[in-house]
Amino acid sequence: MKAPKSELVSRAGVHYAGYVFSTEGVIFRETSSTDVGVDGQLELVSDDGTATGMLLGVQVKSGDSFVDNHSEIFSFKSSKAHFEYWQQLRIPVIGVVYSPTLKKASWFDLTKHASVILENDKPPIIKQKINKSNVLEIGQGLNELIKLAHQYYELPVTKEDVDKLVVIQEQVVDSTQTSKEDSWKRLISIFFSSDSGSDIIGEVGYRLSWYFPTVSDLQKEQFKSRLKLLTLSELNRIFCAIKLAFDRNRDDVVSLIFGLISYHPQITEFLDKLDENGFVASEDKWILEQLKEYLEQL
């Protein structure tokens, strides 16, 4: 049985992109061939090799029909329905166009272009000349792509953003499991982020703790693994969120966050260090003592 040439060309693009991403230190996970709109998912990795929860969707186009080989102008073509889908996703999405003849690939910011195309009723096609800022190639690094992810994930998070992620966790259809895992990682990232305010940390901590008993073992381990990397600065931000919840008489938020951070194997010692390093004001030490008493009862 012969495989269709178009399928071989398509697979070549996905394999090339995955190979470059993996070689350059970005996790690449190919999605099921039945998924519509994304061929894979990227996850950034920190310098110490820890998966960060910063996710990007990837859609790959492969073939010389997408490329002017003489001018090296790459064109990403799709339907408006696809651009609407990418605009609505909870993670940023990039496109990749691979030329089998040139053996080169270029990446596109689909999330940004989706807004331009849909809001201005423009044709669903993006063209760009390949250069060092958009080339997908081993040895060139992915600095611009990584910068794009950081810009997206460092945007201030609102309660509306959190609510949208929570809606995904509440869905019960099995086909949404990938989306649930993505939103779970995003919630973890927000909980520990230095860009999250006390109100957002409190809201996200409440949600993480509330859903913790019902999520998969993998999702539980993802949170516990990230919690083990807890820094004093992160613990201080969580403590400030607990203090705000006390001030607002949100005992439910307080108790659930207490339970959430109790998964850290040395959390009591960390709380002592928080106090020793001057993070806790004298008028807030009672909160620290109450948290310790809670942990002793576990």
C-alpha positions in Angstrom: 0.0 0.0 0.0 1.4 3.4 -1.0 1.0 6.4 1.3 -0.3 9.6 -0.4 2.5 12.0 -1.3 0.5 14.9 0.3 0.4 13.0 3.6 4.2 12.4 3.5 4.8 16.1 2.8 2.5 17.0 5.6 4.2 14.7 8.1 7.6 16.0 7.0 6.6 19.5 8.2 5.4 18.2 11.6 8.5 16.1 12.1 10.8 18.9 11.1 9.1 21.4 13.5 9.1 18.9 16.3 12.7 18.1 15.8 13.8 21.7 15.9 11.7 22.6 18.9 13.0 19.6 20.9 16.6 20.2 19.9 16.3 23.9 20.9 15.0 22.9 24.4 11.3 23.4 24.0 8.9 20.5 24.7 6.8 19.5 21.7 3.8 17.3 22.0 2.0 16.3 18.8 -1.8 16.1 19.2 -4.1 13.6 17.7 -4.6 13.7 14.0 -8.3 14.1 14.6 -7.8 17.5 16.4 -8.9 20.5 14.4 -6.8 23.6 14.3 -3.6 22.5 16.2 -1.0 19.9 15.2 0.9 20.1 18.5 1.6 22.0 21.7 4.8 23.6 22.9 5.8 24.1 26.5 8.7 26.3 27.6 11.3 24.9 29.9 13.2 26.8 32.6 17.0 26.9 32.8 16.9 24.0 35.4 14.8 21.9 33.1 11.5 22.4 34.8 8.4 22.6 32.6 6.9 26.1 33.1 3.3 25.7 32.2 3.7 28.3 29.5 2.0 26.6 26.6 1.6 27.5 22.9 -0.5 25.8 20.2 1.1 25.0 16.9 -0.4 24.5 13.4 1.9 23.3 10.7 1.6 23.8 6.9 4.0 21.9 4.7 4.6 22.1 1.0 6.2 24.3 -1.7 2.8 25.7 -2.6 3.1 27.9 0.5 6.5 29.3 -0.4 8.0 31.4 -3.2 11.4 29.7 -3.3 13.0 32.6 -5.2 12.0 35.4 -2.8 11.8 33.1 0.2 8.4 34.6 1.1 6.4 32.1 3.2 2.6 32.2 3.2 0.3 30.8 5.9 -3.1 30.2 4.4 -6.2 29.0 6.3 -9.9 29.6 6.7 -11.5 32.3 8.7 -13.2 29.6 10.8 -9.7 28.5 11.8 -8.6 32.0 12.7 -11.7 32.4 14.8 -10.8 29.1 16.6 -7.2 30.3 17.3 -8.5 33.7 18.5 -10.7 31.9 21.1 -8.1 29.5 22.4 -6.9 30.0 26.0 -3.3 29.8 24.9 -1.3 31.7 22.2 -1.0 29.9 18.8 1.8 30.0 16.2 1.8 28.7 12.7 4.7 27.0 11.0 5.3 26.8 7.2 7.8 24.2 6.0 9.4 24.2 2.5 10.5 20.7 1.5 12.6 22.1 -1.3 14.4 24.8 0.7 14.3 22.5 3.8 13.5 25.6 5.8 10.6 26.7 8.0 9.2 30.0 9.2 6.9 30.6 12.2 3.9 33.0 12.4 2.1 34.6 15.4 -1.4 33.4 14.6 -3.0 34.9 17.7 -1.9 38.4 16.7 -2.9 38.0 13.1 -6.2 36.4 13.9 -7.4 39.7 15.5 -6.2 41.7 12.5 -7.8 39.4 10.0 -11.2 39.0 11.8 -11.6 42.6 12.9 -10.7 44.1 9.5 -12.4 41.4 7.4 -9.1 40.7 5.6 -8.3 37.5 3.6 -7.1 34.7 5.8 -3.6 34.6 4.6 -0.3 35.9 6.2 2.9 36.5 4.2 6.4 37.1 5.4 9.9 36.9 4.2 11.9 34.4 6.2 14.6 36.1 8.4 16.5 35.3 11.6 13.6 36.5 13.8 11.0 34.1 12.3 13.2 31.2 11.0 12.6 27.8 12.6 16.1 26.2 12.4 18.5 24.4 14.7 21.2 26.6 16.0 19.3 29.8 15.4 17.6 29.7 18.8 14.0 30.6 19.4 14.5 33.9 21.2 11.6 35.7 19.5 9.3 32.8 19.9 10.2 32.5 23.6 9.8 36.3 24.0 6.3 36.0 22.5 5.3 33.4 25.1 6.6 35.5 28.0 4.8 38.6 26.8 1.5 36.6 26.7 1.9 34.9 30.1 3.2 38.0 31.8 0.1 40.1 30.9 -1.9 41.0 34.0 -4.4 38.3 34.8 -8.0 39.4 35.6 -10.7 37.5 37.4 -12.5 37.1 34.1 -9.4 35.2 32.8 -9.5 32.9 35.8 -13.2 32.3 35.4 -12.7 31.2 31.8 -10.1 28.7 32.9 -12.4 27.4 35.7 -15.2 26.8 33.2 -12.9 24.4 31.4 -12.2 22.5 34.6 -16.0 22.1 35.2 -16.6 20.4 31.9 -17.2 16.7 32.1 -16.8 15.5 28.5 -13.8 13.2 28.1 -12.8 14.9 24.8 -12.0 18.1 26.8 -9.3 16.4 28.9 -6.4 18.1 26.9 -8.1 21.5 27.5 -8.5 20.7 31.2 -4.8 19.8 31.5 -3.8 23.0 29.7 -6.1 25.2 31.9 -4.8 23.4 35.0 -1.2 24.2 34.0 -2.2 27.8 33.3 -3.8 28.1 36.8 -0.6 26.8 38.4 1.4 29.3 36.5 -0.8 32.2 37.6 -0.8 31.0 41.2 3.0 31.3 41.4 3.5 34.2 39.0 5.1 37.4 40.3 2.7 39.3 38.1 -0.4 38.1 39.9 -1.9 40.3 42.6 -3.1 39.0 46.0 -6.7 38.9 44.9 -5.9 36.7 41.8 -3.6 34.4 43.8 -6.3 33.9 46.4 -8.9 33.2 43.7 -6.7 30.8 41.8 -5.5 29.1 45.0 -9.1 28.6 46.0 -9.9 27.0 42.6 -6.8 24.8 42.6 -7.5 23.4 46.0 -11.3 23.0 45.3 -10.6 20.9 42.2 -7.5 19.1 43.5 -9.4 15.9 44.7 -11.1 15.5 41.3 -8.2 16.0 38.9 -6.0 13.3 37.4 -2.9 12.0 39.2 -0.8 13.7 36.5 -2.4 17.0 37.3 -1.9 16.6 41.0 1.8 15.7 40.4 2.2 18.8 38.2 1.1 21.0 41.1 3.2 19.2 43.7 6.3 19.3 41.5 5.9 23.0 41.0 5.2 23.6 44.8 8.5 21.8 45.6 10.3 24.7 43.8 8.6 27.3 46.0 10.8 30.3 46.8 10.4 32.7 49.8 9.2 35.5 47.5 6.5 33.2 46.1 5.5 32.1 49.6 5.3 35.7 50.7 2.9 36.5 47.8 0.8 33.5 48.8 0.9 34.7 52.5 -0.3 38.2 51.3 -3.2 36.6 49.5 -4.1 34.7 52.7 -4.0 38.0 54.6 -6.3 39.6 52.1 -8.7 36.7 52.4 -8.8 37.2 56.2 -9.4 40.9 55.7 -12.4 40.1 53.5 -13.7 37.4 55.8 -13.2 34.8 53.2 -12.5 31.9 55.5 -13.2 29.4 52.7 -10.3 30.9 50.7 -8.0 30.8 53.7 -8.7 27.2 54.6 -8.4 25.9 51.0 -5.1 27.7 50.4 -3.8 26.4 53.8 -4.6 22.9 52.5 -3.0 23.5 49.1 0.4 24.6 50.4 0.4 21.8 52.9 1.5 19.5 50.1 5.0 21.1 50.3 7.1 18.6 52.3 9.0 21.3 54.3 6.3 24.0 54.4 6.6 24.6 58.2 10.4 25.2 57.9 9.7 27.6 55.0 7.2 29.6 57.0 9.8 29.9 59.8 12.3 31.3 57.1 9.6 33.7 55.9 9.4 35.1 59.4 13.2 35.1 60.0 13.8 37.0 56.8 11.5 39.8 57.8 8.7 39.1 55.3 5.9 39.0 58.0 4.9 42.2 59.8 4.5 42.0 63.5 0.7 42.6 63.3 0.4 39.6 60.9 2.3 37.0 62.9 -1.0 35.7 64.3 -1.8 34.5 60.7 1.5 32.7 60.6 0.8 31.0 63.9 -2.7 30.0 62.8 -1.3 28.5 59.6 1.3 26.5 61.6 -1.4 25.2 64.0 -3.4 24.1 61.0 -0.4 22.2 59.6 0.3 20.5 62.9 -3.2 19.0 62.9 -2.8 17.3 59.5 
